[in-house]
Amino acid sequence: MILVDSSVWIDFFSSSPGPAARELRRLIAEGEPLALTGIVVTEVLQGLTRHVEMMERYLTQWDLLEPLGLETYTKVAALFRLARSRGITPTTVDTLIAAIALEHGASVFSLDRDFAHLARVAHLHLHWPVAGK
């Protein structure tokens, strides 16, 4: 399962898509198991100025991974403190997305460097585009 972050979806929907968008297209075409979380849906939709309902429907095609309860939020705080103790200051939102991915055993596909930093302090798996595709 790959939790696709808003940065990749924004690239995917861009009028000038980049390598992340091409990789997401490949993942979709090959039927890879993809997921979102509520905060990712919010981040993607809040930036739209047109075709909002169409995008809402499009995003419902994939699994929605959500926090499993209050314990998720305590894990987010612990992960944030651990990162900060190692000189990394991720955003709270990215730390929440990372914790949700960890809870569900998903890797994260993102253009945001916070996830690479968080992967150094936690057992967070990252998805990288396949070379040559």
CORVEN-V205777 format. One record per pair of residues at least 12 apart in sequence whose ideal C-beta (glycine too) atoms are under 7 Angstrom apart, sorted by the first residue. I is the first residue (numbers start at 1). J is the second residue. Records with the same first field share a line. If there is no record, write none. Layout:
BEGIN
I: J ; J
END
This chain:
BEGIN
1: 33 ; 35 ; 104 ; 105 ; 106
2: 27 ; 32 ; 33 ; 34 ; 35 ; 106 ; 107 ; 109 ; 127
3: 35 ; 37 ; 65 ; 97 ; 101 ; 106 ; 108
4: 24 ; 34 ; 36 ; 109
5: 40 ; 97 ; 108 ; 109 ; 110 ; 112
6: 40 ; 43 ; 44
7: 110 ; 111 ; 112
8: 20 ; 24 ; 109 ; 110 ; 111
9: 44
10: 44 ; 47
11: 111
12: 24
19: 129
20: 111
23: 129
26: 133
34: 62
35: 62 ; 63 ; 64 ; 65 ; 106
36: 59 ; 62 ; 64
37: 64 ; 65 ; 66 ; 97 ; 100
38: 64 ; 66
39: 93 ; 96 ; 97
40: 97
41: 59
44: 59
65: 100 ; 104 ; 106
66: 100
67: 100
68: 103
72: 99 ; 100 ; 103
75: 99
76: 95 ; 96 ; 99
79: 95 ; 98 ; 99 ; 118 ; 122
80: 92 ; 95
82: 121
83: 117 ; 118 ; 121
86: 121
88: 117 ; 121
90: 114 ; 117 ; 118
91: 114
94: 112 ; 114 ; 115
95: 118
98: 115 ; 118 ; 122 ; 124
101: 124
102: 122 ; 123 ; 124
107: 125 ; 126 ; 127
108: 124 ; 126 ; 127
109: 127
END
